[in-house]
Amino acid sequence: MNWKKPGSAAPTSFFKNDEHRGELLGVEVLEVTKEDGKYGEKPVTYGNVTVFETGETFTRAKLMGSALARQLRSKVGEQVLGRLVKERASEGSPESWWLKDPTDQDIEIANGGAVASSDDDDDDIPPWEQ
């Protein structure tokens, strides 16, 4: 029998924001909490993540980023769709990780619809920059 300790969390999948920059993510938000880091407490989001471009899934993935945690803390228990970006919120501010709102095409992809045909004029431009 595989016994679990009552205080132990479920195993976490390793998710690197940099490896999925600009990709369409579906996130089932499980928890937003704070954890001790090198420079004090930092917010961390846990969620079940689907990367639509690759078909990868991450169970109880640890998503790093203060802006991302602020964005998702009110979405615990819900499913969120967006493109993972690292951008400045305003001039002079540091770049932060967050989910950009999905386009109509992104929603179609997430719902199992076809990806835009290859004869589109904007093929080289990602949907979040159109």
C-alpha positions as CSV (number, residue, x, y, z in Angstrom):
1,M,0.0,0.0,0.0
2,N,1.3,3.5,-0.8
3,W,0.6,5.5,2.4
4,K,0.7,9.3,2.3
5,K,1.4,11.7,5.1
6,P,-1.6,13.8,6.0
7,G,0.5,17.0,5.7
8,S,2.1,16.2,2.4
9,A,1.1,17.9,-0.8
10,A,0.5,16.2,-4.1
11,P,3.6,15.7,-6.3
12,T,4.4,18.8,-8.4
13,S,5.3,18.7,-12.1
14,F,8.2,20.9,-13.1
15,F,7.1,23.8,-15.3
16,K,9.5,26.4,-16.6
17,N,7.9,29.7,-17.6
18,D,10.8,30.4,-20.1
19,E,10.2,27.2,-22.0
20,H,6.5,28.1,-22.6
21,R,6.7,31.9,-23.3
22,G,4.1,32.9,-25.8
23,E,2.3,29.6,-25.7
24,L,-1.4,29.0,-25.1
25,L,-2.0,27.6,-21.7
26,G,-5.1,26.2,-20.0
27,V,-4.7,26.4,-16.2
28,E,-6.9,24.8,-13.7
29,V,-5.9,27.0,-10.7
30,L,-5.5,24.9,-7.6
31,E,-3.9,27.2,-5.1
32,V,-2.2,30.6,-4.8
33,T,0.1,30.8,-1.8
34,K,3.4,32.3,-0.5
35,E,6.6,30.4,-0.1
36,D,10.0,31.3,1.4
37,G,12.5,32.2,-1.3
38,K,16.0,33.5,-1.4
39,Y,14.9,37.1,-0.7
40,G,11.9,36.4,1.5
41,E,8.4,35.3,0.8
42,K,7.2,35.1,-2.8
43,P,3.8,34.3,-4.3
44,V,3.4,30.9,-6.0
45,T,0.5,29.6,-8.1
46,Y,-0.2,25.8,-8.3
47,G,-2.3,24.5,-11.2
48,N,-2.9,21.7,-13.6
49,V,-1.5,23.1,-16.9
50,T,-2.2,22.2,-20.5
51,V,0.1,23.6,-23.2
52,F,-2.0,23.5,-26.4
53,E,0.8,23.9,-28.9
54,T,2.6,20.8,-27.6
55,G,-0.1,18.8,-25.9
56,E,1.9,18.6,-22.7
57,T,0.2,18.5,-19.4
58,F,1.6,19.4,-16.0
59,T,-0.1,18.2,-12.9
60,R,0.1,20.5,-9.9
61,A,2.6,22.7,-11.7
62,K,4.3,25.4,-9.8
63,L,3.9,28.7,-11.7
64,M,6.2,31.5,-10.7
65,G,5.6,35.2,-10.8
66,S,4.0,37.8,-8.6
67,A,1.9,39.3,-11.3
68,L,0.7,35.9,-12.4
69,A,-0.2,35.0,-8.8
70,R,-2.2,38.3,-8.4
71,Q,-3.9,37.6,-11.7
72,L,-5.0,34.1,-10.7
73,R,-5.6,34.3,-7.0
74,S,-9.3,35.0,-7.5
75,K,-9.6,32.1,-10.0
76,V,-8.9,29.2,-7.6
77,G,-11.1,26.3,-8.6
78,E,-11.6,27.7,-12.1
79,Q,-10.1,27.1,-15.5
80,V,-8.3,29.9,-17.1
81,L,-7.1,30.3,-20.7
82,G,-4.4,32.7,-21.9
83,R,-1.0,33.1,-23.5
84,L,2.0,33.2,-21.1
85,V,3.9,36.4,-21.6
86,K,6.7,38.3,-19.9
87,E,6.1,42.0,-20.4
88,R,6.4,45.4,-18.6
89,A,3.1,46.5,-17.0
90,S,4.2,50.1,-17.4
91,E,7.2,52.2,-18.5
92,G,10.1,51.6,-16.1
93,S,8.6,48.6,-14.3
94,P,10.3,45.2,-14.5
95,E,9.1,42.6,-16.8
96,S,6.5,40.2,-15.2
97,W,5.0,36.9,-16.1
98,W,1.2,36.9,-16.7
99,L,-1.5,35.4,-18.9
100,K,-2.6,37.6,-21.8
101,D,-6.3,37.3,-22.7
102,P,-7.0,34.7,-25.4
103,T,-8.0,35.7,-28.9
104,D,-11.0,34.2,-30.6
105,Q,-8.6,31.9,-32.4
106,D,-7.1,30.8,-29.1
107,I,-10.5,29.9,-27.8
108,E,-11.2,27.9,-30.9
109,I,-7.9,26.0,-30.5
110,A,-8.7,25.3,-26.8
111,N,-12.2,24.0,-27.7
112,G,-10.6,21.5,-30.2
113,G,-11.3,23.6,-33.3
114,A,-8.9,23.8,-36.2
115,V,-5.9,26.0,-36.2
116,A,-5.9,28.9,-38.7
117,S,-5.1,27.7,-42.3
118,S,-1.6,28.1,-43.6
119,D,-2.6,30.5,-46.3
120,D,-3.3,33.4,-43.9
121,D,-1.2,36.5,-44.5
122,D,-0.4,36.8,-40.8
123,D,1.2,33.3,-40.4
124,D,4.5,34.6,-39.1
125,I,2.8,36.9,-36.5
126,P,1.7,35.2,-33.3
127,P,-2.0,35.7,-32.4
128,W,-1.2,37.7,-29.3
129,E,0.7,40.3,-31.5
130,Q,-2.0,40.7,-34.2
